[in-house]
Amino acid sequence: MARAKARGVSHKPDAAKTAGTAYDSWGERIAFWCLLAAIVLVPLVVARTGWFTGRPSSLLSDQFELAKVSLLRVLTLASLCAWLWHVAINGGQLRRAASDYIMLALLGWVLLTSALSIAPVTAFLGKHLRYEGFVTFLNYAVLYFLVVQLADRPSRVRTIASAMSWTAVFLAFYGVLQHFSVDPMVWKASGDDTPFQLTRAFATVGNPDMLGGLLALALPVSVALALTERDDRWRIVRWAGTLVLVAGWVVTFTRAAWIGGIVGLAIVGAAAWRHKAPFRAVDKWATGLAVAAGGALAALSMRNQDEVVNVLNRFASILDFGSGSGAQRVLIWQSALGAIAERPIFGWGLDTFRLVFPQFRSIELTRSLGRLDLVDNAHNYLLQMALGIGVVGVLLLIALFGYVAWRSARNAFGVDRSSAQLLLGGFWAASAAYIVYLMAGLSVPSTTSWLWIALGVLAASSARPRALGATVAFKSAAAVASVLAVVALVLIGRMLSADYAYLAARNMPVSDARLAFAERAVRLNPAMDPYRTQLGIVHFDTMRSLLGAGQTDAAREQVLAAAAVLGEAIARTPREYENYNLLAHIYLSAGELLGDAELLDKGEATAREGLKVMPRTPSLEFQVGRALYRKGEYAAAAKALESAVDADPEYGEAWSLLAAVYKELGRAEDQAKAQARAEQAVR
């Protein structure tokens, strides 16, 4: 016990760290408050207006993750600058954990692999809607560092735990409302616009999968808080929150989160047993109610014919890898392994999965998912990271997780009756729960940041303090960090402004204002591929409008403008499928409308260029077949279109064109079959 005190967080009351000491300087207080704000606000913030009006309006094209990751960056920078100024003015201590060296090695490796990536800009900044590039890993590292510095006493560890618990309780409660279709907010104009069932809880996180992972992490922390409350009244309040958490966790219908949560609850139960935590009557009642509530929700769900929101069917499908999403996951993992084998050491770069995967995607997976389902995640964190930063990077990541777990296990699973140590057991269980979830789940900064905060709490328990003086060097470092933070804030502002302009360009009718918004989005943030793609779409829509008005020459200029924009997009990111498909479509549409054979040739050439990067892509094969059909090369067109419908049997547009090709070839029977498949696909 004495050894634990010397090396890490004291498990006695923090009377020594009261007002009047450096620990209570305004700088350190602000740093800690910003950290708490990041825990609470990041999962809650969304970029939208008209919440209760029935007319939802988003302020950003990505109303969830972009708003969250921007706020996470701002609060992390504010916390870091406040801590640096605290040390620069008052002096203080630098708390160092042995895992810091592994963290630095991991960061260095991620930086190297980003520089060597096939798409360095994507690897540094992350892909649109995901944002998990090097900058985010640097953000994780800074969060981890700040928690190690600030979680230096039991009261602060408990405050961090409470912030996580009550935020998760709110999200879970809101998720339960969504499950029972009493959501006070209107998220979409139509339920068909969502990629998941609206009766699956997603709260303000934006996705049931990610909400489930967050709640799985929070469950063990909430249980540990309840078991360490001395006052029965507060114990009841904690258990009530845990009950809500269980309900929300169940109705996300996220299997990976269920498994992770069960693992986390088992581990925190083991920690409570090791610490001989008293199990009072209120605890027994609360446990029974939680089990009953979860069981009742499960029983209600069994009346639902939709297997995705039926707990029994959902559980039964966990080990079913022969059909449904289980079979699709296996196919994704097999294709991901092929990509990893191609570049096992350095990987392809963080967040490049979407760019790389089509090259290795099996025809069986394309048939299962369809051409429109562009896989951008391995649904397995180790495979996702191995593809991004190579096997070496994954080994460093495992070493970091494993070392923090090993070093903190003595405190988390000790045999004394310390409530502070049992709470560490809760964080240990929470980290394990989320990591288990990630083996079949999704990682985005807004939720995975909680994992790094939990790991920071664990590392803080064995960190060693080193005294720091209020030196000129620290004042200079704080000043430089503040300047860099201001620059970063300006860049974040530009990023948000660019996304707002991108959204406006997507939603506005053809006009000069729409073109101005599209150009502004690219100018403010040239790193985001979708913005340049949207500018190409705006030029294409303008071309069609001009053709409708009989302005042929002006329409040709718009075709050239679209080709220039999309050609630049392809040059910047040669593996992005959408740009090849869109450019081929623009060339072919213009060629058909203008009767220009040269544009048809360019459309075919663009589609074939895309197929070199992404073989057997149905949409590109369709564009090739379309060009050949217009040029009268019917036999070659039939071959291309047959390949497209073989890869995607539900490709109605390809079946319809294939029927037209068969008609030209005089294959009446094949024409009838193709037309029937086209009509079936439409239904």
C-alpha positions, -999 to 999 in steps of 0.1 A, spaced: 0 0 0 28 24 9 45 16 -24 13 24 -43 11 58 -25 46 67 -34 42 59 -71 8 69 -80 -25 83 -68 -28 85 -30 -58 65 -18 -63 87 13 -83 120 12 -65 147 -7 -63 171 23 -28 180 13 -40 194 -20 -63 221 -7 -68 257 -16 -37 278 -14 -14 253 -31 -2 251 -67 -26 223 -73 -55 247 -70 -42 274 -93 -66 288 -118 -46 274 -146 -49 238 -133 -86 243 -124 -93 255 -160 -74 226 -174 -94 201 -154 -127 218 -162 -119 217 -199 -112 180 -196 -145 175 -179 -162 196 -205 -147 173 -232 -161 142 -215 -196 157 -211 -201 179 -241 -184 161 -270 -209 131 -270 -238 156 -267 -231 183 -293 -247 182 -327 -247 207 -355 -284 213 -362 -313 236 -356 -351 232 -355 -349 203 -331 -385 204 -319 -402 220 -350 -406 189 -372 -383 207 -398 -348 195 -390 -320 216 -404 -283 207 -402 -257 234 -399 -230 210 -413 -231 182 -438 -219 160 -410 -242 170 -382 -226 145 -357 -189 137 -359 -175 169 -374 -191 190 -347 -179 166 -320 -143 163 -332 -141 201 -336 -152 206 -300 -129 178 -288 -99 196 -305 -109 230 -290 -113 217 -254 -81 196 -256 -61 226 -267 -77 248 -240 -69 222 -213 -33 218 -225 -26 256 -227 -42 261 -192 -20 234 -177 12 247 -194 5 282 -180 -2 268 -146 32 252 -146 49 283 -162 35 307 -135 32 285 -104 56 256 -110 42 222 -104 49 186 -112 52 165 -143 37 131 -136 54 104 -157 42 69 -164 64 42 -178 39 38 -206 48 73 -219 77 58 -238 54 34 -256 30 62 -263 58 83 -279 70 53 -300 34 48 -312 30 84 -321 63 85 -339 53 53 -359 19 67 -368 36 99 -380 60 79 -402 33 57 -417 13 88 -424 42 103 -443 46 70 -463 9 66 -469 -6 62 -504 -27 92 -494 -7 113 -469 -33 141 -465 -60 115 -456 -36 98 -432 -28 130 -414 -63 145 -412 -86 115 -416 -113 107 -440 -145 128 -442 -171 116 -416 -144 97 -397 -115 120 -390 -93 94 -374 -59 103 -389 -26 112 -372 -41 145 -359 -67 126 -340 -41 101 -326 -21 132 -314 -53 144 -298 -57 110 -280 -21 113 -268 -26 148 -254 -58 137 -237 -40 108 -221 -12 131 -210 -35 156 -194 -54 129 -175 -21 115 -162 -13 150 -150 -47 160 -136 -60 127 -122 -36 130 -93 -60 124 -64 -91 102 -57 -115 131 -58 -106 140 -93 -107 104 -105 -142 102 -90 -152 134 -107 -141 120 -141 -160 88 -134 -191 108 -125 -189 129 -156 -187 98 -178 -215 81 -159 -241 109 -159 -233 118 -196 -239 81 -205 -271 80 -184 -285 110 -203 -275 93 -237 -291 60 -226 -323 77 -214 -326 95 -247 -319 63 -265 -347 45 -247 -371 73 -257 -360 68 -293 -365 30 -290 -401 36 -280 -406 62 -308 -411 92 -284 -380 111 -296 -388 148 -290 -364 157 -318 -369 151 -355 -336 139 -370 -347 130 -405 -375 140 -428 -381 103 -435 -372 71 -417 -359 58 -451 -330 84 -449 -313 66 -420 -289 37 -424 -304 19 -394 -338 13 -378 -351 43 -360 -361 21 -330 -324 14 -324 -311 39 -299 -285 63 -313 -291 94 -291 -269 124 -300 -240 100 -309 -256 95 -343 -252 57 -347 -264 28 -326 -231 9 -329 -211 38 -315 -236 46 -288 -236 9 -277 -198 10 -274 -199 42 -253 -225 27 -230 -206 -5 -227 -176 15 -215 -197 35 -190 -215 6 -174 -185 -7 -153 -177 28 -142 -213 34 -131 -214 1 -111 -181 10 -94 -194 44 -85 -225 28 -70 -205 3 -50 -183 30 -35 -210 53 -23 -212 54 14 -246 71 17 -274 47 8 -294 76 -7 -266 84 -32 -262 47 -37 -298 45 -49 -293 74 -72 -262 58 -87 -280 25 -92 -309 43 -108 -286 57 -133 -270 23 -139 -305 9 -145 -311 35 -172 -277 27 -187 -286 -10 -189 -318 -2 -207 -301 21 -232 -273 -4 -238 -298 -32 -246 -319 -11 -271 -288 -1 -292 -291 -37 -304 -253 -37 -310 -239 -71 -305 -203 -61 -301 -214 -36 -274 -234 -63 -256 -204 -86 -255 -181 -58 -244 -205 -47 -217 -209 -82 -203 -171 -86 -202 -168 -52 -184 -195 -61 -158 -178 -94 -151 -144 -77 -146 -158 -49 -123 -176 -77 -104 -143 -95 -99 -127 -63 -87 -155 -57 -62 -150 -93 -49 -112 -88 -46 -118 -55 -27 -144 -72 -5 -168 -44 -14 -199 -46 9 -230 -57 -11 -259 -41 7 -296 -48 4 -300 -18 -20 -273 -33 -42 -292 -66 -44 -324 -48 -53 -307 -27 -79 -290 -57 -95 -324 -76 -96 -341 -46 -111 -314 -41 -138 -317 -78 -148 -355 -75 -148 -355 -43 -169 -330 -58 -194 -351 -90 -195 -383 -70 -200 -368 -50 -229 -355 -82 -245 -389 -99 -241 -407 -69 -257 -382 -70 -286 -390 -106 -294 -424 -96 -307 -407 -76 -334 -404 -94 -368 -373 -74 -377 -344 -96 -367 -321 -66 -361 -342 -53 -333 -351 -87 -318 -328 -95 -289 -331 -133 -292 -324 -133 -329 -296 -107 -325 -279 -128 -298 -284 -160 -319 -266 -143 -348 -235 -135 -329 -218 -168 -338 -236 -171 -372 -208 -165 -397 -225 -183 -425 -253 -157 -433 -264 -121 -429 -240 -95 -414 -219 -122 -398 -210 -136 -432 -204 -101 -446 -180 -94 -417 -160 -125 -424 -157 -115 -461 -146 -80 -451 -120 -94 -427 -107 -117 -454 -104 -89 -479 -87 -67 -452 -62 -94 -445 -53 -94 -482 -47 -56 -481 -26 -60 -449 -4 -87 -466 3 -63 -494 19 -37 -471 25 -54 -437 51 -32 -422 40 4 -428 4 -2 -438 -14 21 -462 -20 50 -439 -46 58 -413 -82 62 -425 -74 49 -460 -95 18 -456 -121 31 -481 -95 39 -506 -76 6 -504 -104 -19 -498 -120 -19 -534 -88 -33 -548 -91 -63 -524 -128 -66 -521 -140 -101 -531 -168 -106 -557 -187 -125 -530 -188 -94 -508 -199 -72 -537 -227 -95 -544 -237 -96 -508 -235 -58 -501 -243 -44 -535 -223 -18 -554 -235 12 -533 -222 -1 -500 -187 14 -500 -170 -3 -470 -149 22 -451 -142 2 -419 -130 -33 -412 -154 -36 -382 -123 -50 -363 -100 -25 -347 -69 -46 -350 -74 -52 -387 -84 -15 -392 -51 -4 -375 -30 -30 -392 -42 -19 -426 -35 17 -416 -3 17 -396 10 -18 -403 17 -48 -380 45 -29 -362 20 -1 -353 -6 -27 -341 21 -43 -319 29 -9 -303 -8 -3 -297 -12 -37 -281 19 -31 -260 5 2 -248 -28 -12 -238 -12 -43 -223 14 -24 -203 -12 1 -189 -34 -28 -179 -6 -47 -162 8 -17 -143 -26 -6 -130 -39 -41 -122 -23 -41 -88 -43 -11 -77 -74 -20 -96 -76 -56 -82 -59 -52 -48 -72 -69 -17 -79 -39 5 -112 -21 9 -102 12 -7 -131 28 -27 -105 46 -48 -89 13 -59 -123 -2 -67 -131 28 -89 -98 21 -107 -111 -14 -112 -142 2 -128 -119 21 -152 -99 -11 -159 -132 -30 -167 -144 0 -188 -112 0 -209 -115 -38 -214 -152 -35 -224 -145 -9 -250 -115 -28 -265 -136 -59 -267 -163 -39 -284 -138 -26 -310 -130 -61 -321 -163 -60 -341 -173 -23 -337 -165 12 -350 -140 37 -338 -145 75 -342 -128 103 -322 -160 113 -302 -164 79 -286 -129 64 -286 -116 95 -268 -133 81 -237 -111 50 -240 -79 71 -239 -92 91 -209 -99 58 -191 -64 46 -200 -50 79 -187 -67 74 -153 -52 39 -151 -17 52 -160 -20 80 -135 -24 54 -107 13 44 -111 27 77 -124 57 92 -106 58 130 -100 88 152 -109 90 187 -96 89 215 -122 99 251 -116 83 282 -130 111 288 -154 115 310 -185 116 279 -206 82 269 -195 68 304 -200 82 302 -236 67 268 -241 33 280 -229 35 310 -251 44 289 -282 16 264 -274 -9 292 -271 1 307 -304 -2 272 -320 -35 267 -304 -48 300 -319 -36 289 -353 -53 255 -348 -86 273 -338 -85 293 -370 -80 261 -390 -109 245 -372 -130 275 -380 -121 273 -416 -129 236 -416 -164 242 -402 -170 271 -425 -160 249 -455 -184 222 -444 -212 247 -441 -205 259 -476 -204 223 -489 -238 216 -473 -252 247 -489 -239 236 -523 -255 203 -519 -289 216 -511 -293 247 -533 -308 247 -568 -286 256 -598 -275 292 -594 -244 314 -592 -247 313 -554 -245 275 -554 -214 275 -575 -199 302 -552 -206 280 -521 -190 249 -538 -159 269 -547 -157 283 -512 -158 248 -497 -128 237 -518 -109 269 -512 -113 268 -474 -106 231 -470 -89 216 -501 -80 185 -482 -115 170 -482 -122 150 -513 -161 153 -512 -159 191 -515 -141 189 -548 -165 161 -559 -194 184 -551 -179 212 -571 -179 188 -601 -215 179 -595 -224 216 -594 -207 221 -628 -226 191 -642 -260 203 -629 -252 237 -644 -244 220 -677 -278 203 -678 -296 235 -670 -278 254 -698 -285 226 -723 -322 229 -713 -320 266 -721 -303 259 -755 -269 274 -745 -247 247 -760 -214 265 -759 -218 275 -722 -228 239 -714 -195 226 -730 -176 250 -708 -192 235 -677 -183 200 -689 -147 212 -692 -148 228 -657 -162 197 -642 -136 176 -659 -108 199 -646 -121 198 -610 -126 160 -609 -93 154 -628 -76 173 -600 -95 152 -574 -83 120 -591 -48 133 -592 -49 141 -554 -66 108 -544 -62 83 -572 -80 55 -553 -112 73 -546 -138 54 -566 -165 81 -567 -145 106 -587 -139 81 -616 -175 71 -616 -188 107 -615 -163 120 -642 -172 91 -665 -209 98 -659 -205 135 -667 -185 127 -699 -211 101 -711 -241 123 -702 -226 152 -720 -217 131 -750 -252 117 -752 -269 151 -749 -245 168 -773 -239 139 -797 -202 142 -791 -182 110 -798 -151 124 -783 -168 129 -749 -181 93 -751 -145 81 -756 -133 101 -726 -161 87 -705 -151 51 -714 -114 59 -708 -121 73 -674 -142 43 -664 -114 19 -676 -88 39 -657 -109 35 -626 -112 -2 -631 -74 -5 -632 -74 8 -596 -106 -10 -585 -112 -41 -606 -147 -56 -609 -164 -24 -597 -200 -27 -610 -207 10 -615 -175 15 -635 -183 -16 -656 -217 -1 -662 -202 31 -675 -179 12 -699 -209 -8 -712 -229 25 -715 -201 41 -736 -198 10 -758 -236 9 -763 -237 45 -775 -208 38 -799 -226 8 -813 -202 -18 -800 -229 -41 -787 -210 -73 -782 -184 -55 -761 -211 -36 -742 -229 -69 -734 -197 -83 -719 -191 -53 -697 -227 -51 -685 -229 -89 -679 -198 -85 -656 -216 -56 -638 -248 -76 -630 -228 -107 -621 -210 -86 -594 -243 -69 -583 -274 -89 -592 -297 -61 -580 -282 -35 -604 -315 -25 -621 -300 2 -643 -274 -22 -657 -300 -49 -663 -322 -24 -682 -293 -13 -704 -283 -49 -709 -318 -56 -722 -314 -28 -747 -280 -43 -758 -295 -78 -762 -323 -62 -784 -297 -48 -807 -279 -82 -808 -312 -100 -816 -311 -120 -784 -349 -118 -777 -349 -144 -749 -320 -129 -731 -336 -95 -736 -368 -106 -718 -349 -121 -689 -328 -90 -685 -359 -68 -686 -376 -89 -660 -345 -86 -637 -345 -49 -642 -382 -46 -631 -375 -69 -602 -347 -47 -590 -368 -16 -591 -395 -33 -570 
